[in-house]
Amino acid sequence: MNATRYAAERSRLGGQDIVVLAAADGSRRVRIARHGAALLGFEVNFAGTTRDLADGYCDATEVAARAGSRFAIMVPFAGRIADARYRFDGQPQDLQPGVAGAARASRHGFVRDVDFDVTALSADDSRAQVALTTAAIRPQPGYPHAIDLAVTYTLDAGGLTLEARMRNVGDSAAPCFFGWHPYFRVAAGEVDGWQLQIPAQTLIRTGADLIALAGAEAYVALDDAPALDFREPRRIGDSILDQGYTDLEADADGRIRTRLRDPASGFGIAVWQERGVMHAFTADTVSRDARRAVALEPMECMADAFNRPECAEAVRLEPGAERRFRCGVEIES
C-alpha cells in the first residue's frame, strides 16, 4: 500500500495520551492532547529549519496543571463571568455557591480538565484529521444544562483548522458559546519586536477585574484609543495587552484574519475566524516565559457574554440545536 501525504497516529507525552497529525514530507506537524483537547505544538518548516509556532504545554505535568490555559478549549463560555453569577431566562445562577470574596472566580468554561474521546482519526493525500468529543458538560451548580461538544482538528495545505460543534442535548434552552486560548510565537525572545495586526474597529473596555464595563461604556472606537489600535500592522513594542476587540472586518473570502509577524525573518501567521471577537494577550502574567508568546483568542462572543443583553441571542442554544464555530491558523511568509 502506498503511503499517503499525511499521517495521523496516537502517541504519548509522558503520562498523557496525545494525537499527532503530520505531513509525510516533514513540513508540518501538530500534537494534540486528549486532556482538554489542547494543542501542544505546531511545527513548520521555514527556510530550511523547523520551528514550533505554538507555545503550548511543554510536558505531561503542564498538561495536567493547565497553567496559563495554553490552547484551552473554552466551552460553554470563554473568559470570565463576573462574580461567577449570571441570569438566564429569568433565573439567577451561581457557579460557585458557598464561595465568598476574592475566591469567587469562574473562567474559561468546564472542559479544560476533561479527557476527550478520540472518535475519529484519519489521514489521506489531502489532510490529517482528528475528532475529539466529550459529554462532560452536564447539569451542575449554576449551569443546569447538558451540552455535547465535538472538536475537530484538520491539518492540510492551508494550515490548521479547528471546528467546534456544540449541541444542546437537554430539555431547555442553554447559554453556550465557544472560545480558543492559543499562544503563538513567531521568533525566539520577547514579543516587543513582532508586528501585530487586528482588523477591528472597536475596543472592548474593561475594569481592573477584566470584566467589560456596563452597556455602551464597554465599546470604544479605535480612533479614540490609538495606543491599542492595531488595525494597521505595527510593532507590539512595550504595549501590554489583555484586550478584547470587536466589529471585526473579514477578507474577501469571509475569513477574519489577525496577523502576527516577525519582520526580521519574514515568518508570520494569520489566526482566522468567521465571526465573533478577538482577544489579544501579551502573556505578561503567565508563570512561564512571560512576553515570549502572544495569545490570539478567537471567541464566538465577548467575555462575560452571559451577563450582556446584547449577547443574549448569540449565546442562546435551543434544545436539540447545534451551533458550529470555525477558526484556524495559516502560515504566511
N, C-alpha and C positions, 0 to 999 in steps of 0.2 A: 504493500500500500504506500502510495506517495505521501510524503509529509506535506502538511498544509502550511500556509504562510503565517498562520497564527497558532498559538498553543494556549491551552488552559489546563491547569492542574491544581490539585490540593497540595499543601505543604504545611510546614510548621515553623513557628518562630518561638523557640523555647517551648513553653507550655501552652502556647496559643495556636489554634488552628487558623491557617490563612489560605487564601487562594491567590494564585499567580496567573496573570494574563500577560502574554508576551508576543511580540512579532518574532518570527523564526530567524530573521536576519540580525537580531540583536539591537534593532534601532529603538525599540520601546518596550518597557516592562513595567507593570504595576503589580503591587502587592496589597491585598485587602484582608483585614482581619474579620473573622466571623463575629468577634466580640464588638458590638456596636456598629458592625458593617463599616468600620473606619478604614479609609485609605491609609496605607503605611508608607508607600513610596511610589514615585512615578519617575522612572529612569528613562532618559532620552539620550540619543547620540547626537552631539552637536560639535561640529568642527573636529571630528575625529576622537573626541573624548566623551565619556559617559558622565552625565550629571543627573542628580536627583532633584527635581524641582519641587518635590513635596517634602515639607518639614513635618513629617508625621511622627508617631511614637517610634522610638528607636529600639525598643526591646519589649519582651513579654511583660515585664514589670510595669512599664509605662502604659501598655495597652490596658492592663487591669486597673491601674490607678487613674487613668484618663486625665491627667493634669493638663490644663490648658484646653481641654476638649478638642484636641487636634483632629481635624477631619470628622468631627462628630456629625452624625445624622440627628437632626433635631425635629422630633415629632412627638406629640401633636402641637407643639409650639416651639418657636425659636426665640432666643434671647430671654429676657427677664419678664416675669409677671409681677407687677407692683404689689408688694406686701404679700405675695402668694395668694391673692384674692381676686375674684372677678365675679361677674353676674352674667348668667346666660339664660335666656328665655324666662327672665324674671326671678330666677332662683340664685341666691348668693352661694358662692362656692369658696371653700378654704382648702388649699392644697397642703397646708401644714397645721392642722388642728392641734391645739395644745402647745404650739411653739410661740414664744413671745420675743419681742425686742429685736435686737440685731441679728439673732439667729434665724429670723424668718427670711428665707430666700428661696426662690424657685426659678430655675432657668434651664433652657435647652432641652426640655421635654423628658420623656420617660425611657428612651431606648439606648442610652449610652452604655448601660451595663448589661444589655441583653445579648445573649449568644444567638445570632440569627441562624436559620437553617439555610443550607445551600440546596435550593430546589431545582436549579438548572445550571449546568456548566458545559460550555461548548466552544468549539473553535473550528474555523474553516479558512478558506483563502481570503475572505474579506474582513474577518473580525474575530475577536475572542470576547466571550461574554459570560457573566455570572449573574444569576438571580438569587437574591438573599431575602428571606421572608421571616416575619415574626407575627405571632398573635398575642404578644405580651401586653399590648395596651388594652387593659380591661378595667372594669369599674374599680375605683379606688378613692380614697378621701379626696374630695374636691374635683373629681373627674368621673362621674357616673356613666361612662360611655365605653364602647368597645370599637376599636379600630384595628383592622388588619393592614399591615404595612409590607409592601414589597419594594426593594431597592435593586435596580439592575444597573450594573456597570458594563459598558461596552468600550473596548479598545479597538480602534480601526485607523485607517489612514488619516481621518480627520482629527484624531486626538482621542480624548476620553469623554464619554457621555455618561451621565448619571440620570436615571429616570426613577422617580418615586411614584408609587401608586398607593393611595390611602383610601380604604373602603370602610364605610360605616356599617358594621355588622350588628349594631344594636337596634333597639326599637324606638329610639328617639333621636332627634337632631343633635349633633355634637359640634363643638368648636374644634377646628383642626386645621393646621397648616404646616408647611414643610420649610426647613432651613438646613443649610450645609455650612460647616465651620472649617473650611480648609485653610492651611497655612502654606504659602508659596515662597520660594526663593529663586532668584534669577542669577545670583552670583554669591560668592563667599563674602563674609563680612556683614557689616550693618547695612541697613536699608537706605541710608541717607542719600547715596548717590544714584539710586534707582529712580526711574521715571514711572509715574502713575497717571492713568487717565480713567476717569469715571464719567460716563455720559449722562449725568444727572442735571436736572435743572433746580432741584430743591434739596436743601439740607434738613434733616430731622434733628431738631434741637432738643436736648435733654437736660435734666438737672444733674446734680452731683451723683445721684443714685443710678444714672444712665437710663432713667425712665423718661420717655418723651413728655414734654410739657403738655398741659391740657389744651384741647381744642386747637384752634388755628395758631396758637402761640408755638406749636410744635414745628411749624413749617416756615422755613426762611429761604427766600430766593438766593441762589448762589451769587447773584450780582451784589447782594448785601453781605456776603460772607467770603471775601476774597482770600482769606488765609486758608480756607478749607475748600477752595474751588479748584477742582482738577478736571474741568471739562476739556481743557487742552493739556496734552502731556507735559508734565513738569517734574523736576526733581522733588523727592519727598523732603529732602533736607532735614531740618530739625523739627518738622511737623510731628505732633503726637496725635494719632488718630484712633478713636474708638467711636466711630461715627456712622450713622445711617444716612443713605442718600435715596431719594425717590424722584418720581417723574423722570424715569429713565428713557432714553431715546434709543430705538432699535436701528440697526443697519438695514439695508435693503432686503436682506434675506430673512428678516424678522428676529434675528438674534441681537440681544443687547450685550455688548462686549465691554468689559472692564479690562484695561490692559496694564501689564507690569513689564518693564523692560530694563535691561542693563545696558546703558549706552556704550560702555567700554567694550563689550564683546558683541553687541548686537543681538543677544539672546533675549527673547521675550515670550510672554504668554498672553492669551486672551481668555478670561473667565467669562463664559457666556450663560445667559438665561433668557427665557422667553417672556417673562413678566416679573412683577414683584419689585423688591427693593434690593439694594446692595449695601452691606455693612462692611466698612474697612477698618482694620485694627492693625496698628504697627507693632503689636506684641511687646509693648513696653513693660507689661506687668507679669509676663509668663515666668515660670520658675526656672526654665532652661532656655538659654540662647535668646535673651531679650533683644529685640530690634534686629534679629537676623532672619526674619521672615515677615511677610505681610499676610494677614488673614483677609481674604476677599470672600465674603459670605453671601452667596445668592439666597435670598429668602422670599418666600411667597408673599409674606406680609411683614410689616414692621414689628419690632419687639413690643410686647405688651398689647398686641392686637386684640386679645380677648377683652380688653378694657376700652377699646377705641370704637365709638359708634360708627365712624367712617369705615371701619374694617369688618363690621358685623356680617355683611353679605359675603365677603370674601372668605371668611373663616367658617361659615356655616356649611355643614355637610349633613345632608338629609339621610334618613335610614335607607340602606341599600345603595346609596350613591357612592360613586368613586370619583376621585379627582386626581389628576396627574400633574407633576411638575418636572420639567427637564432643565438640566444645566450641564455644564461641562467645561473642558479645558482644551484649547487649541494651542499648538506651538507656532510661534511667529519668530522668524529670524531672517 
